[in-house]
Amino acid sequence: MGYTLVTANRNYSSWSLRPWVLMKALGIAFEDRVEPFLAPVNYEAFRAFSPTGQVPVLIDGARTVWDSLGIVLYLAERHDGVWPTDEEARAWAICATAEMHGGFSALRNERTMNVGVRVDATSGSAALGRDVARITELWSEGLDRFGGPWLAGAAFTAVDAFYAPVAFRVRTYGIDVGPAGLAWVERIIAHPAMREWEATALAETWREESHEAELNACGSITADFRH
C-alpha cells in the first residue's frame, strides 16, 4: 500500500502545497486526495481523517502523519533528496524551513494565497514589511551561498517546497523580493509540479466565502483567471 496525501483547495491551501509539490518534484508516488474547504471552519469534517482537523495529512497504510513539517520530516527518513546532501546547505535549509513553518504571520494574514488572481494590494503593516524584507534576505543568502538555481543549491529540496506558496503570493500581489528572489520565483512557478498545481487551481469551481473575503481585504482584484 502506498501513500495517500490529503490536501484542500488548490487556490487557497498553502500548507497543502508544500508536501504535494515536494513529493511531485522528487517523484515520490502518492494517491492525490482533495478535501475542499466548504465552510469557514472545516474542523469537524476534517477530523474524520486528520487528528488536528486540518490538512495536509499523509496516510501511510495504517499510519497517519499530520502537519506539513511533520510530513516532510517523515519523508526525509524514507526518501533521498528531501534535504540537500551538503552538510552546510542542509543545516541552512532545515533552519529556513523551520522559520517558514513557524513565522511570517503578517505575510500569511495580509497576503493570503490565491493562485488564480492578481491583486492591486493595499498598503501593508510594518510587520508585513519586515516579513518581506526577511524573505528577500533569506532567499538571496541561500542562492548566493549555495550557488542556485534552487534555494539550497543545485537540487529542488524541502526548503523550496516550503517557500513555494510565497512564490504564488509574490506573483499575485506584485511583492518586491529583489532580482535574485524574483528569478527564483519565476523558476519555481515554471517547475512542472507547480504548473500542475496551478492548472488544477484555475480549473476549480469551489469558492469559500471566508477565503474570498480575506482576498478582498488584501486589495482590488485586477485579474481573475479561475474557472
Legacy VTK file of the C-alpha trace (Angstrom):
# vtk DataFile Version 3.0
C-alpha trace
ASCII
DATASET POLYDATA
POINTS 227 float
0.000 0.000 0.000
1.394 3.410 -0.979
0.977 6.916 0.315
-2.211 8.964 0.200
-1.767 12.721 0.560
-4.877 14.586 1.664
-4.960 18.256 0.678
-7.526 21.016 0.175
-8.392 23.621 -2.463
-5.514 24.374 -4.808
-6.252 28.097 -4.878
-6.197 28.566 -1.104
-4.309 25.809 0.680
-0.724 26.959 1.019
0.057 24.372 3.698
-1.142 21.594 1.388
1.107 22.789 -1.423
4.320 22.171 0.497
4.404 18.342 0.752
2.448 17.969 -2.504
4.982 19.864 -4.624
7.921 18.220 -2.839
6.603 14.714 -3.475
5.840 15.555 -7.095
9.264 17.123 -7.643
11.089 14.154 -6.101
8.966 11.552 -7.883
7.533 10.103 -4.651
4.331 8.382 -5.752
1.089 9.043 -3.885
-2.663 8.988 -4.268
-3.872 12.569 -4.541
-6.996 13.090 -2.395
-8.643 16.509 -2.219
-10.959 17.502 0.630
-12.115 21.039 -0.198
-12.766 23.851 2.242
-16.560 24.064 2.102
-17.091 26.346 5.095
-15.159 28.930 7.141
-14.470 26.197 9.714
-13.949 22.625 8.490
-12.668 21.145 11.736
-15.369 18.565 12.386
-15.436 17.317 8.789
-11.650 17.077 8.606
-11.421 15.297 11.953
-12.679 12.202 10.118
-9.174 11.787 8.649
-6.948 14.309 10.461
-6.207 14.384 14.206
-5.896 18.180 14.097
-8.886 18.758 11.833
-6.525 20.342 9.311
-4.703 19.494 6.088
-2.318 18.294 4.806
-2.294 14.727 6.073
-0.189 11.844 4.775
-1.668 8.371 5.143
0.869 5.552 5.011
-1.028 2.307 5.468
-2.406 2.325 8.999
-0.268 5.338 9.957
-1.414 8.947 9.746
1.224 11.672 9.569
-0.009 15.248 10.014
1.313 18.798 9.604
3.355 19.888 6.586
6.628 19.845 8.521
5.823 16.514 10.151
5.165 15.023 6.717
8.425 16.355 5.303
10.444 15.020 8.235
8.727 11.652 7.874
9.512 11.513 4.161
13.141 12.536 4.770
13.660 9.350 6.777
12.440 7.234 3.866
13.470 9.021 0.668
16.616 10.637 -0.672
16.598 14.217 -1.842
14.286 15.816 0.724
17.247 17.742 2.190
20.492 18.811 0.466
23.353 16.322 0.663
25.892 19.031 1.538
26.024 19.402 5.320
26.228 23.212 5.336
23.392 23.567 2.849
21.326 21.020 4.757
21.706 22.901 8.048
20.681 26.153 6.368
17.736 24.524 4.585
16.416 22.952 7.785
16.595 26.279 9.625
14.963 28.216 6.766
12.208 25.618 6.532
11.546 25.797 10.272
11.488 29.606 10.071
8.848 29.457 7.347
6.798 26.925 9.279
6.757 28.953 12.486
6.935 32.548 11.288
5.853 35.157 8.746
2.382 35.542 10.247
1.870 39.027 8.788
2.575 37.743 5.295
0.108 34.892 5.801
-2.608 37.152 7.187
-2.223 40.184 4.935
-1.337 38.421 1.679
-3.450 35.274 1.646
-2.628 32.709 -1.031
-4.921 32.671 -4.025
-3.235 31.191 -7.075
-5.662 32.280 -9.764
-5.876 36.043 -9.273
-3.802 39.211 -9.488
-4.323 41.944 -6.924
-3.533 45.640 -6.606
-2.585 45.335 -2.953
-3.398 47.764 -0.177
-0.588 49.122 1.958
0.576 46.542 4.435
1.601 46.787 8.057
5.108 47.341 9.346
5.148 43.651 10.310
4.417 42.703 6.707
7.304 44.880 5.573
9.610 43.080 7.985
8.420 39.694 6.746
9.060 40.626 3.116
12.484 42.057 3.964
13.434 38.874 5.819
12.294 36.627 2.980
14.214 38.746 0.472
17.313 38.484 2.653
16.900 34.758 3.223
16.411 33.869 -0.433
19.363 35.997 -1.527
21.541 34.374 1.128
20.677 30.840 0.074
21.062 31.498 -3.629
24.405 33.254 -3.106
25.895 30.811 -0.600
24.941 27.596 -2.369
25.084 28.674 -5.994
21.464 28.143 -7.029
19.395 27.709 -9.032
17.373 26.465 -6.004
17.467 27.967 -2.543
19.955 25.473 -1.100
21.907 24.531 -4.216
21.535 22.628 -7.450
18.595 20.422 -6.415
14.985 21.170 -5.524
14.555 20.287 -1.837
12.146 20.797 1.053
13.166 24.417 1.575
11.997 25.275 -1.945
8.746 23.438 -1.310
8.124 25.358 1.899
8.550 28.717 0.192
6.562 27.692 -2.908
3.342 29.275 -1.536
5.239 32.541 -1.106
6.176 32.420 -4.784
2.489 32.428 -5.703
1.924 35.320 -3.289
4.748 37.310 -4.862
3.099 36.944 -8.245
-0.453 37.574 -7.023
0.366 40.809 -5.189
3.448 42.007 -7.080
5.648 41.801 -3.968
9.180 43.131 -4.407
11.660 40.459 -3.320
14.652 41.770 -5.260
16.187 40.484 -8.505
17.537 37.229 -7.093
14.293 36.460 -5.315
12.203 37.247 -8.367
14.371 34.964 -10.521
13.749 32.134 -8.066
10.005 32.879 -8.057
9.888 32.658 -11.832
11.911 29.445 -11.765
9.761 27.654 -9.222
6.465 28.740 -10.779
7.745 27.272 -14.055
8.522 23.919 -12.388
6.279 21.161 -13.820
4.881 20.323 -10.385
3.929 23.941 -9.733
2.397 24.243 -13.178
0.306 21.144 -12.467
-0.893 22.598 -9.155
-1.720 25.907 -10.845
-3.654 24.252 -13.683
-5.813 22.421 -11.153
-6.305 25.629 -9.177
-7.520 27.512 -12.233
-9.965 24.713 -13.065
-11.532 24.668 -9.583
-15.114 25.797 -9.280
-15.140 25.855 -5.462
-15.378 29.221 -3.744
-15.365 29.575 0.011
-16.691 32.867 1.339
-14.234 33.473 4.166
-11.215 32.841 1.921
-12.664 35.154 -0.713
-13.275 37.803 1.960
-9.647 37.534 3.076
-8.578 38.039 -0.530
-10.776 41.105 -0.974
-9.324 42.610 2.195
-5.874 42.471 0.612
-6.734 44.845 -2.225
-8.545 45.124 -5.539
-8.609 42.137 -7.899
-7.239 43.228 -11.272
-7.411 39.833 -12.988
-9.117 36.523 -12.207
-8.008 33.505 -14.218
-10.051 30.963 -12.291
-12.777 28.891 -13.956
LINES 1 228
227 0 1 2 3 4 5 6 7 8 9 10 11 12 13 14 15 16 17 18 19 20 21 22 23 24 25 26 27 28 29 30 31 32 33 34 35 36 37 38 39 40 41 42 43 44 45 46 47 48 49 50 51 52 53 54 55 56 57 58 59 60 61 62 63 64 65 66 67 68 69 70 71 72 73 74 75 76 77 78 79 80 81 82 83 84 85 86 87 88 89 90 91 92 93 94 95 96 97 98 99 100 101 102 103 104 105 106 107 108 109 110 111 112 113 114 115 116 117 118 119 120 121 122 123 124 125 126 127 128 129 130 131 132 133 134 135 136 137 138 139 140 141 142 143 144 145 146 147 148 149 150 151 152 153 154 155 156 157 158 159 160 161 162 163 164 165 166 167 168 169 170 171 172 173 174 175 176 177 178 179 180 181 182 183 184 185 186 187 188 189 190 191 192 193 194 195 196 197 198 199 200 201 202 203 204 205 206 207 208 209 210 211 212 213 214 215 216 217 218 219 220 221 222 223 224 225 226
